[in-house]
Amino acid sequence: MPITPVSGAQHETDSYAFALSSDEPVQIDAAPLIRAVAADVLSGVAVPVIASRFHNAVAGIILQLALTLREREKLSQVALMRRRLSERDAACENRVRTAPRRFHCS
């Protein structure tokens, strides 16, 4: 399925900031990203622009994680997998949301 830009965000190249820890395992600090999204919302930035910046940040997170893991683990290739949400996954996610304690889907 082709991805088409949303009106108002065709040339948006900005991205929200994030940080990766140097700890083991690597952790994503999304606090700067969330603060920036909130600031843009409160400032009246157009929703398509915010969405583009957010998706650019997610792509940046994936790239930085892949590069970090390649360096740490001495990998020559890193594979990304796209997975569709199945009924089983949806049912599990629903249990996670309604569970009184931590629950893990596998």
Backbone atoms as SQL, in Angstrom:
CREATE TABLE atoms (id INTEGER PRIMARY KEY, chain TEXT, resi INTEGER, resn TEXT, atom TEXT, x REAL, y REAL, z REAL);
INSERT INTO atoms VALUES
  (1, 'A', 1, 'MET', 'N', 0.843, -1.166, 0.000),
  (2, 'A', 1, 'MET', 'CA', 0.000, 0.000, 0.000),
  (3, 'A', 1, 'MET', 'C', 0.892, 1.234, 0.000),
  (4, 'A', 2, 'PRO', 'N', 0.736, 2.117, -0.964),
  (5, 'A', 2, 'PRO', 'CA', 1.575, 3.321, -0.997),
  (6, 'A', 2, 'PRO', 'C', 1.191, 4.295, 0.104),
  (7, 'A', 3, 'ILE', 'N', 2.190, 5.004, 0.589),
  (8, 'A', 3, 'ILE', 'CA', 1.960, 6.004, 1.625),
  (9, 'A', 3, 'ILE', 'C', 1.946, 7.364, 0.952),
  (10, 'A', 4, 'THR', 'N', 0.868, 8.097, 1.146),
  (11, 'A', 4, 'THR', 'CA', 0.776, 9.425, 0.567),
  (12, 'A', 4, 'THR', 'C', 0.798, 10.455, 1.673),
  (13, 'A', 5, 'PRO', 'N', 1.478, 11.571, 1.454),
  (14, 'A', 5, 'PRO', 'CA', 1.556, 12.592, 2.490),
  (15, 'A', 5, 'PRO', 'C', 0.204, 13.235, 2.748),
  (16, 'A', 6, 'VAL', 'N', -0.035, 13.586, 3.988),
  (17, 'A', 6, 'VAL', 'CA', -1.253, 14.269, 4.378),
  (18, 'A', 6, 'VAL', 'C', -1.077, 15.748, 4.066),
  (19, 'A', 7, 'SER', 'N', -2.136, 16.377, 3.622),
  (20, 'A', 7, 'SER', 'CA', -2.080, 17.793, 3.288),
  (21, 'A', 7, 'SER', 'C', -1.503, 18.602, 4.442),
  (22, 'A', 8, 'GLY', 'N', -0.578, 19.486, 4.116),
  (23, 'A', 8, 'GLY', 'CA', 0.033, 20.329, 5.133),
  (24, 'A', 8, 'GLY', 'C', 1.322, 19.780, 5.691),
  (25, 'A', 9, 'ALA', 'N', 1.678, 18.553, 5.314),
  (26, 'A', 9, 'ALA', 'CA', 2.892, 17.948, 5.873),
  (27, 'A', 9, 'ALA', 'C', 3.756, 17.313, 4.784),
  (28, 'A', 10, 'GLN', 'N', 3.549, 17.700, 3.509),
  (29, 'A', 10, 'GLN', 'CA', 4.260, 17.056, 2.408),
  (30, 'A', 10, 'GLN', 'C', 5.769, 17.139, 2.532),
  (31, 'A', 11, 'HIS', 'N', 6.280, 18.243, 3.031),
  (32, 'A', 11, 'HIS', 'CA', 7.730, 18.443, 3.053),
  (33, 'A', 11, 'HIS', 'C', 8.272, 18.521, 4.480),
  (34, 'A', 12, 'GLU', 'N', 7.566, 17.948, 5.413),
  (35, 'A', 12, 'GLU', 'CA', 7.991, 18.014, 6.816),
  (36, 'A', 12, 'GLU', 'C', 9.171, 17.076, 7.035),
  (37, 'A', 13, 'THR', 'N', 10.306, 17.653, 7.376),
  (38, 'A', 13, 'THR', 'CA', 11.498, 16.841, 7.638),
  (39, 'A', 13, 'THR', 'C', 11.924, 16.914, 9.092),
  (40, 'A', 14, 'ASP', 'N', 11.287, 17.784, 9.871),
  (41, 'A', 14, 'ASP', 'CA', 11.629, 17.873, 11.293),
  (42, 'A', 14, 'ASP', 'C', 11.207, 16.611, 12.016),
  (43, 'A', 15, 'SER', 'N', 11.844, 16.376, 13.142),
  (44, 'A', 15, 'SER', 'CA', 11.573, 15.200, 13.952),
  (45, 'A', 15, 'SER', 'C', 11.646, 15.599, 15.417),
  (46, 'A', 16, 'TYR', 'N', 10.897, 14.926, 16.240),
  (47, 'A', 16, 'TYR', 'CA', 10.976, 15.178, 17.677),
  (48, 'A', 16, 'TYR', 'C', 12.203, 14.474, 18.256),
  (49, 'A', 17, 'ALA', 'N', 12.763, 15.065, 19.294),
  (50, 'A', 17, 'ALA', 'CA', 13.965, 14.513, 19.933),
  (51, 'A', 17, 'ALA', 'C', 13.618, 13.306, 20.803),
  (52, 'A', 18, 'PHE', 'N', 14.575, 12.440, 20.952),
  (53, 'A', 18, 'PHE', 'CA', 14.488, 11.278, 21.843),
  (54, 'A', 18, 'PHE', 'C', 15.908, 10.954, 22.273),
  (55, 'A', 19, 'ALA', 'N', 16.033, 10.073, 23.226),
  (56, 'A', 19, 'ALA', 'CA', 17.370, 9.652, 23.665),
  (57, 'A', 19, 'ALA', 'C', 17.375, 8.144, 23.872),
  (58, 'A', 20, 'LEU', 'N', 18.523, 7.543, 23.603),
  (59, 'A', 20, 'LEU', 'CA', 18.733, 6.125, 23.898),
  (60, 'A', 20, 'LEU', 'C', 19.732, 6.024, 25.033),
  (61, 'A', 21, 'SER', 'N', 19.460, 5.122, 25.952),
  (62, 'A', 21, 'SER', 'CA', 20.394, 4.929, 27.058),
  (63, 'A', 21, 'SER', 'C', 21.613, 4.157, 26.576),
  (64, 'A', 22, 'SER', 'N', 22.680, 4.272, 27.318),
  (65, 'A', 22, 'SER', 'CA', 23.861, 3.472, 27.004),
  (66, 'A', 22, 'SER', 'C', 23.884, 2.220, 27.876),
  (67, 'A', 23, 'ASP', 'N', 22.807, 2.021, 28.629),
  (68, 'A', 23, 'ASP', 'CA', 22.686, 0.857, 29.504),
  (69, 'A', 23, 'ASP', 'C', 22.420, -0.402, 28.694),
  (70, 'A', 24, 'GLU', 'N', 22.463, -1.495, 29.387),
  (71, 'A', 24, 'GLU', 'CA', 22.145, -2.788, 28.805),
  (72, 'A', 24, 'GLU', 'C', 20.935, -3.323, 29.542),
  (73, 'A', 25, 'PRO', 'N', 19.792, -3.538, 28.963),
  (74, 'A', 25, 'PRO', 'CA', 19.476, -3.337, 27.560),
  (75, 'A', 25, 'PRO', 'C', 19.264, -1.857, 27.243),
  (76, 'A', 26, 'VAL', 'N', 19.323, -1.526, 25.976),
  (77, 'A', 26, 'VAL', 'CA', 19.101, -0.160, 25.522),
  (78, 'A', 26, 'VAL', 'C', 17.667, 0.237, 25.859),
  (79, 'A', 27, 'GLN', 'N', 17.504, 1.434, 26.378),
  (80, 'A', 27, 'GLN', 'CA', 16.173, 1.939, 26.683),
  (81, 'A', 27, 'GLN', 'C', 15.944, 3.246, 25.939),
  (82, 'A', 28, 'ILE', 'N', 14.703, 3.451, 25.525),
  (83, 'A', 28, 'ILE', 'CA', 14.331, 4.669, 24.804),
  (84, 'A', 28, 'ILE', 'C', 13.762, 5.660, 25.805),
  (85, 'A', 29, 'ASP', 'N', 14.311, 6.873, 25.804),
  (86, 'A', 29, 'ASP', 'CA', 13.759, 7.950, 26.617),
  (87, 'A', 29, 'ASP', 'C', 12.879, 8.788, 25.697),
  (88, 'A', 30, 'ALA', 'N', 11.575, 8.598, 25.800),
  (89, 'A', 30, 'ALA', 'CA', 10.633, 9.306, 24.939),
  (90, 'A', 30, 'ALA', 'C', 10.119, 10.592, 25.581),
  (91, 'A', 31, 'ALA', 'N', 10.591, 10.936, 26.768),
  (92, 'A', 31, 'ALA', 'CA', 10.102, 12.137, 27.455),
  (93, 'A', 31, 'ALA', 'C', 10.270, 13.399, 26.607),
  (94, 'A', 32, 'PRO', 'N', 11.438, 13.624, 25.968),
  (95, 'A', 32, 'PRO', 'CA', 11.561, 14.822, 25.141),
  (96, 'A', 32, 'PRO', 'C', 10.576, 14.830, 23.968),
  (97, 'A', 33, 'LEU', 'N', 10.331, 13.676, 23.406),
  (98, 'A', 33, 'LEU', 'CA', 9.393, 13.540, 22.303),
  (99, 'A', 33, 'LEU', 'C', 7.986, 13.918, 22.766),
  (100, 'A', 34, 'ILE', 'N', 7.569, 13.375, 23.880),
  (101, 'A', 34, 'ILE', 'CA', 6.220, 13.645, 24.403),
  (102, 'A', 34, 'ILE', 'C', 6.059, 15.115, 24.769),
  (103, 'A', 35, 'ARG', 'N', 7.077, 15.697, 25.379),
  (104, 'A', 35, 'ARG', 'CA', 7.008, 17.126, 25.713),
  (105, 'A', 35, 'ARG', 'C', 6.891, 17.986, 24.457),
  (106, 'A', 36, 'ALA', 'N', 7.633, 17.634, 23.417),
  (107, 'A', 36, 'ALA', 'CA', 7.598, 18.403, 22.176),
  (108, 'A', 36, 'ALA', 'C', 6.243, 18.275, 21.480),
  (109, 'A', 37, 'VAL', 'N', 5.674, 17.069, 21.477),
  (110, 'A', 37, 'VAL', 'CA', 4.340, 16.884, 20.888),
  (111, 'A', 37, 'VAL', 'C', 3.325, 17.732, 21.648),
  (112, 'A', 38, 'ALA', 'N', 3.368, 17.682, 22.974),
  (113, 'A', 38, 'ALA', 'CA', 2.439, 18.469, 23.783),
  (114, 'A', 38, 'ALA', 'C', 2.608, 19.965, 23.523),
  (115, 'A', 39, 'ALA', 'N', 3.848, 20.415, 23.415),
  (116, 'A', 39, 'ALA', 'CA', 4.104, 21.837, 23.139),
  (117, 'A', 39, 'ALA', 'C', 3.540, 22.238, 21.778),
  (118, 'A', 40, 'ASP', 'N', 3.709, 21.369, 20.782),
  (119, 'A', 40, 'ASP', 'CA', 3.172, 21.672, 19.457),
  (120, 'A', 40, 'ASP', 'C', 1.642, 21.705, 19.471),
  (121, 'A', 41, 'VAL', 'N', 1.030, 20.767, 20.173),
  (122, 'A', 41, 'VAL', 'CA', -0.432, 20.750, 20.278),
  (123, 'A', 41, 'VAL', 'C', -0.920, 22.042, 20.926),
  (124, 'A', 42, 'LEU', 'N', -0.289, 22.424, 22.034),
  (125, 'A', 42, 'LEU', 'CA', -0.696, 23.640, 22.745),
  (126, 'A', 42, 'LEU', 'C', -0.424, 24.902, 21.925),
  (127, 'A', 43, 'SER', 'N', 0.561, 24.839, 21.037),
  (128, 'A', 43, 'SER', 'CA', 0.896, 25.992, 20.192),
  (129, 'A', 43, 'SER', 'C', 0.042, 26.067, 18.933),
  (130, 'A', 44, 'GLY', 'N', -0.795, 25.062, 18.711),
  (131, 'A', 44, 'GLY', 'CA', -1.676, 25.076, 17.555),
  (132, 'A', 44, 'GLY', 'C', -1.043, 24.602, 16.263),
  (133, 'A', 45, 'VAL', 'N', 0.055, 23.851, 16.359),
  (134, 'A', 45, 'VAL', 'CA', 0.681, 23.294, 15.154),
  (135, 'A', 45, 'VAL', 'C', -0.318, 22.321, 14.517),
  (136, 'A', 46, 'ALA', 'N', -0.390, 22.322, 13.199),
  (137, 'A', 46, 'ALA', 'CA', -1.333, 21.468, 12.475),
  (138, 'A', 46, 'ALA', 'C', -1.093, 19.984, 12.785),
  (139, 'A', 47, 'VAL', 'N', -2.179, 19.251, 12.922),
  (140, 'A', 47, 'VAL', 'CA', -2.096, 17.820, 13.246),
  (141, 'A', 47, 'VAL', 'C', -1.255, 17.040, 12.238),
  (142, 'A', 48, 'PRO', 'N', -1.388, 17.268, 10.918),
  (143, 'A', 48, 'PRO', 'CA', -0.538, 16.521, 9.979),
  (144, 'A', 48, 'PRO', 'C', 0.954, 16.780, 10.190),
  (145, 'A', 49, 'VAL', 'N', 1.305, 17.990, 10.589),
  (146, 'A', 49, 'VAL', 'CA', 2.716, 18.306, 10.850),
  (147, 'A', 49, 'VAL', 'C', 3.189, 17.556, 12.085),
  (148, 'A', 50, 'ILE', 'N', 2.379, 17.560, 13.144),
  (149, 'A', 50, 'ILE', 'CA', 2.731, 16.818, 14.367),
  (150, 'A', 50, 'ILE', 'C', 2.872, 15.330, 14.049),
  (151, 'A', 51, 'ALA', 'N', 1.941, 14.795, 13.273),
  (152, 'A', 51, 'ALA', 'CA', 1.992, 13.372, 12.915),
  (153, 'A', 51, 'ALA', 'C', 3.260, 13.050, 12.125),
  (154, 'A', 52, 'SER', 'N', 3.619, 13.916, 11.188),
  (155, 'A', 52, 'SER', 'CA', 4.839, 13.695, 10.400),
  (156, 'A', 52, 'SER', 'C', 6.082, 13.739, 11.277),
  (157, 'A', 53, 'ARG', 'N', 6.133, 14.713, 12.159),
  (158, 'A', 53, 'ARG', 'CA', 7.289, 14.817, 13.061),
  (159, 'A', 53, 'ARG', 'C', 7.377, 13.593, 13.967),
  (160, 'A', 54, 'PHE', 'N', 6.227, 13.131, 14.457),
  (161, 'A', 54, 'PHE', 'CA', 6.202, 11.948, 15.320),
  (162, 'A', 54, 'PHE', 'C', 6.702, 10.726, 14.552),
  (163, 'A', 55, 'HIS', 'N', 6.188, 10.526, 13.345),
  (164, 'A', 55, 'HIS', 'CA', 6.607, 9.362, 12.563),
  (165, 'A', 55, 'HIS', 'C', 8.078, 9.451, 12.156),
  (166, 'A', 56, 'ASN', 'N', 8.568, 10.657, 11.898),
  (167, 'A', 56, 'ASN', 'CA', 9.999, 10.829, 11.630),
  (168, 'A', 56, 'ASN', 'C', 10.813, 10.437, 12.863),
  (169, 'A', 57, 'ALA', 'N', 10.307, 10.769, 14.046),
  (170, 'A', 57, 'ALA', 'CA', 11.002, 10.404, 15.294),
  (171, 'A', 57, 'ALA', 'C', 11.017, 8.888, 15.476),
  (172, 'A', 58, 'VAL', 'N', 9.885, 8.230, 15.214),
  (173, 'A', 58, 'VAL', 'CA', 9.829, 6.765, 15.339),
  (174, 'A', 58, 'VAL', 'C', 10.825, 6.122, 14.374),
  (175, 'A', 59, 'ALA', 'N', 10.891, 6.625, 13.149),
  (176, 'A', 59, 'ALA', 'CA', 11.874, 6.097, 12.191),
  (177, 'A', 59, 'ALA', 'C', 13.290, 6.323, 12.706),
  (178, 'A', 60, 'GLY', 'N', 13.539, 7.483, 13.315),
  (179, 'A', 60, 'GLY', 'CA', 14.861, 7.769, 13.884),
  (180, 'A', 60, 'GLY', 'C', 15.203, 6.839, 15.030),
  (181, 'A', 61, 'ILE', 'N', 14.206, 6.534, 15.857),
  (182, 'A', 61, 'ILE', 'CA', 14.419, 5.600, 16.973),
  (183, 'A', 61, 'ILE', 'C', 14.803, 4.229, 16.424),
  (184, 'A', 62, 'ILE', 'N', 14.072, 3.754, 15.438),
  (185, 'A', 62, 'ILE', 'CA', 14.358, 2.440, 14.851),
  (186, 'A', 62, 'ILE', 'C', 15.766, 2.417, 14.260),
  (187, 'A', 63, 'LEU', 'N', 16.116, 3.464, 13.529),
  (188, 'A', 63, 'LEU', 'CA', 17.446, 3.539, 12.930),
  (189, 'A', 63, 'LEU', 'C', 18.531, 3.547, 14.002),
  (190, 'A', 64, 'GLN', 'N', 18.374, 4.378, 15.026),
  (191, 'A', 64, 'GLN', 'CA', 19.394, 4.453, 16.083),
  (192, 'A', 64, 'GLN', 'C', 19.520, 3.141, 16.846),
  (193, 'A', 65, 'LEU', 'N', 18.385, 2.477, 17.101),
  (194, 'A', 65, 'LEU', 'CA', 18.434, 1.165, 17.760),
  (195, 'A', 65, 'LEU', 'C', 19.191, 0.154, 16.899),
  (196, 'A', 66, 'ALA', 'N', 18.898, 0.142, 15.607),
  (197, 'A', 66, 'ALA', 'CA', 19.584, -0.794, 14.711),
  (198, 'A', 66, 'ALA', 'C', 21.083, -0.518, 14.677),
  (199, 'A', 67, 'LEU', 'N', 21.458, 0.761, 14.569),
  (200, 'A', 67, 'LEU', 'CA', 22.882, 1.106, 14.537),
  (201, 'A', 67, 'LEU', 'C', 23.574, 0.771, 15.855),
  (202, 'A', 68, 'THR', 'N', 22.898, 1.041, 16.966),
  (203, 'A', 68, 'THR', 'CA', 23.464, 0.744, 18.283),
  (204, 'A', 68, 'THR', 'C', 23.665, -0.752, 18.460),
  (205, 'A', 69, 'LEU', 'N', 22.646, -1.531, 18.107),
  (206, 'A', 69, 'LEU', 'CA', 22.758, -2.986, 18.250),
  (207, 'A', 69, 'LEU', 'C', 23.792, -3.565, 17.284),
  (208, 'A', 70, 'ARG', 'N', 23.879, -2.999, 16.090),
  (209, 'A', 70, 'ARG', 'CA', 24.900, -3.468, 15.144),
  (210, 'A', 70, 'ARG', 'C', 26.289, -3.283, 15.735),
  (211, 'A', 71, 'GLU', 'N', 26.516, -2.115, 16.330),
  (212, 'A', 71, 'GLU', 'CA', 27.827, -1.834, 16.909),
  (213, 'A', 71, 'GLU', 'C', 28.095, -2.696, 18.145),
  (214, 'A', 72, 'ARG', 'N', 27.137, -2.765, 19.044),
  (215, 'A', 72, 'ARG', 'CA', 27.327, -3.528, 20.290),
  (216, 'A', 72, 'ARG', 'C', 27.517, -5.011, 20.056),
  (217, 'A', 73, 'GLU', 'N', 26.701, -5.552, 19.159),
  (218, 'A', 73, 'GLU', 'CA', 26.690, -7.003, 18.952),
  (219, 'A', 73, 'GLU', 'C', 27.546, -7.435, 17.769),
  (220, 'A', 74, 'LYS', 'N', 28.219, -6.465, 17.128),
  (221, 'A', 74, 'LYS', 'CA', 29.074, -6.747, 15.963),
  (222, 'A', 74, 'LYS', 'C', 28.279, -7.449, 14.861),
  (223, 'A', 75, 'LEU', 'N', 27.087, -6.932, 14.585),
  (224, 'A', 75, 'LEU', 'CA', 26.219, -7.502, 13.556),
  (225, 'A', 75, 'LEU', 'C', 26.540, -6.882, 12.210),
  (226, 'A', 76, 'SER', 'N', 26.399, -7.675, 11.167),
  (227, 'A', 76, 'SER', 'CA', 26.585, -7.132, 9.825),
  (228, 'A', 76, 'SER', 'C', 25.246, -6.821, 9.176),
  (229, 'A', 77, 'GLN', 'N', 24.165, -7.398, 9.712),
  (230, 'A', 77, 'GLN', 'CA', 22.827, -7.140, 9.190),
  (231, 'A', 77, 'GLN', 'C', 21.856, -7.032, 10.347),
  (232, 'A', 78, 'VAL', 'N', 20.875, -6.168, 10.179),
  (233, 'A', 78, 'VAL', 'CA', 19.773, -6.054, 11.127),
  (234, 'A', 78, 'VAL', 'C', 18.496, -6.134, 10.317),
  (235, 'A', 79, 'ALA', 'N', 17.583, -7.018, 10.690),
  (236, 'A', 79, 'ALA', 'CA', 16.329, -7.192, 9.954),
  (237, 'A', 79, 'ALA', 'C', 15.177, -6.575, 10.732),
  (238, 'A', 80, 'LEU', 'N', 14.290, -5.931, 10.007),
  (239, 'A', 80, 'LEU', 'CA', 13.074, -5.385, 10.597),
  (240, 'A', 80, 'LEU', 'C', 11.913, -6.212, 10.078),
  (241, 'A', 81, 'MET', 'N', 10.936, -6.472, 10.947),
  (242, 'A', 81, 'MET', 'CA', 9.810, -7.295, 10.550),
  (243, 'A', 81, 'MET', 'C', 8.521, -6.532, 10.778),
  (244, 'A', 82, 'ARG', 'N', 7.663, -6.555, 9.811),
  (245, 'A', 82, 'ARG', 'CA', 6.353, -5.945, 9.947),
  (246, 'A', 82, 'ARG', 'C', 5.373, -7.054, 10.279),
  (247, 'A', 83, 'ARG', 'N', 4.573, -6.826, 11.317),
  (248, 'A', 83, 'ARG', 'CA', 3.641, -7.856, 11.750),
  (249, 'A', 83, 'ARG', 'C', 2.242, -7.281, 11.801),
  (250, 'A', 84, 'ARG', 'N', 1.301, -7.985, 11.268),
  (251, 'A', 84, 'ARG', 'CA', -0.088, -7.541, 11.314),
  (252, 'A', 84, 'ARG', 'C', -0.703, -7.980, 12.626),
  (253, 'A', 85, 'LEU', 'N', -1.602, -7.169, 13.126),
  (254, 'A', 85, 'LEU', 'CA', -2.293, -7.485, 14.367),
  (255, 'A', 85, 'LEU', 'C', -3.336, -8.559, 14.084),
  (256, 'A', 86, 'SER', 'N', -3.193, -9.697, 14.715),
  (257, 'A', 86, 'SER', 'CA', -4.142, -10.788, 14.516),
  (258, 'A', 86, 'SER', 'C', -5.197, -10.743, 15.623),
  (259, 'A', 87, 'GLU', 'N', -6.219, -11.560, 15.480),
  (260, 'A', 87, 'GLU', 'CA', -7.247, -11.626, 16.520),
  (261, 'A', 87, 'GLU', 'C', -6.629, -12.046, 17.857),
  (262, 'A', 88, 'ARG', 'N', -5.677, -12.975, 17.795),
  (263, 'A', 88, 'ARG', 'CA', -5.021, -13.434, 19.022),
  (264, 'A', 88, 'ARG', 'C', -4.286, -12.281, 19.691),
  (265, 'A', 89, 'ASP', 'N', -3.560, -11.482, 18.884),
  (266, 'A', 89, 'ASP', 'CA', -2.847, -10.334, 19.435),
  (267, 'A', 89, 'ASP', 'C', -3.816, -9.329, 20.036),
  (268, 'A', 90, 'ALA', 'N', -4.924, -9.077, 19.328),
  (269, 'A', 90, 'ALA', 'CA', -5.904, -8.110, 19.816),
  (270, 'A', 90, 'ALA', 'C', -6.504, -8.584, 21.136),
  (271, 'A', 91, 'ALA', 'N', -6.806, -9.878, 21.231),
  (272, 'A', 91, 'ALA', 'CA', -7.363, -10.418, 22.474),
  (273, 'A', 91, 'ALA', 'C', -6.357, -10.294, 23.613),
  (274, 'A', 92, 'CYS', 'N', -5.087, -10.568, 23.315),
  (275, 'A', 92, 'CYS', 'CA', -4.045, -10.453, 24.325),
  (276, 'A', 92, 'CYS', 'C', -3.894, -9.003, 24.774),
  (277, 'A', 93, 'GLU', 'N', -3.869, -8.078, 23.818),
  (278, 'A', 93, 'GLU', 'CA', -3.745, -6.664, 24.163),
  (279, 'A', 93, 'GLU', 'C', -4.911, -6.214, 25.031),
  (280, 'A', 94, 'ASN', 'N', -6.104, -6.718, 24.758),
  (281, 'A', 94, 'ASN', 'CA', -7.265, -6.377, 25.567),
  (282, 'A', 94, 'ASN', 'C', -7.084, -6.886, 26.997),
  (283, 'A', 95, 'ARG', 'N', -6.522, -8.085, 27.160),
  (284, 'A', 95, 'ARG', 'CA', -6.259, -8.618, 28.504),
  (285, 'A', 95, 'ARG', 'C', -5.242, -7.758, 29.234),
  (286, 'A', 96, 'VAL', 'N', -4.243, -7.283, 28.500),
  (287, 'A', 96, 'VAL', 'CA', -3.214, -6.439, 29.111),
  (288, 'A', 96, 'VAL', 'C', -3.860, -5.168, 29.664),
  (289, 'A', 97, 'ARG', 'N', -4.739, -4.561, 28.861),
  (290, 'A', 97, 'ARG', 'CA', -5.375, -3.314, 29.286),
  (291, 'A', 97, 'ARG', 'C', -6.273, -3.511, 30.500),
  (292, 'A', 98, 'THR', 'N', -6.897, -4.690, 30.623),
  (293, 'A', 98, 'THR', 'CA', -7.863, -4.909, 31.693),
  (294, 'A', 98, 'THR', 'C', -7.300, -5.694, 32.878),
  (295, 'A', 99, 'ALA', 'N', -6.082, -6.182, 32.753),
  (296, 'A', 99, 'ALA', 'CA', -5.486, -6.992, 33.830),
  (297, 'A', 99, 'ALA', 'C', -5.141, -6.127, 35.044),
  (298, 'A', 100, 'PRO', 'N', -5.420, -6.624, 36.263),
  (299, 'A', 100, 'PRO', 'CA', -5.095, -5.854, 37.462),
  (300, 'A', 100, 'PRO', 'C', -3.614, -5.820, 37.763),
  (301, 'A', 101, 'ARG', 'N', -2.826, -6.697, 37.144),
  (302, 'A', 101, 'ARG', 'CA', -1.384, -6.697, 37.349),
  (303, 'A', 101, 'ARG', 'C', -0.694, -6.844, 36.007),
  (304, 'A', 102, 'ARG', 'N', 0.611, -6.768, 36.030),
  (305, 'A', 102, 'ARG', 'CA', 1.349, -6.853, 34.758),
  (306, 'A', 102, 'ARG', 'C', 1.046, -8.154, 34.037),
  (307, 'A', 103, 'PHE', 'N', 0.920, -8.049, 32.726),
  (308, 'A', 103, 'PHE', 'CA', 0.603, -9.181, 31.881),
  (309, 'A', 103, 'PHE', 'C', 1.439, -9.063, 30.627),
  (310, 'A', 104, 'HIS', 'N', 1.971, -10.150, 30.118),
  (311, 'A', 104, 'HIS', 'CA', 2.840, -10.094, 28.953),
  (312, 'A', 104, 'HIS', 'C', 2.246, -10.922, 27.824),
  (313, 'A', 105, 'CYS', 'N', 2.174, -10.325, 26.639),
  (314, 'A', 105, 'CYS', 'CA', 1.706, -11.044, 25.445),
  (315, 'A', 105, 'CYS', 'C', 2.906, -11.625, 24.715),
  (316, 'A', 106, 'SER', 'N', 2.790, -12.853, 24.270),
  (317, 'A', 106, 'SER', 'CA', 3.869, -13.449, 23.483),
  (318, 'A', 106, 'SER', 'C', 3.313, -14.117, 22.265);
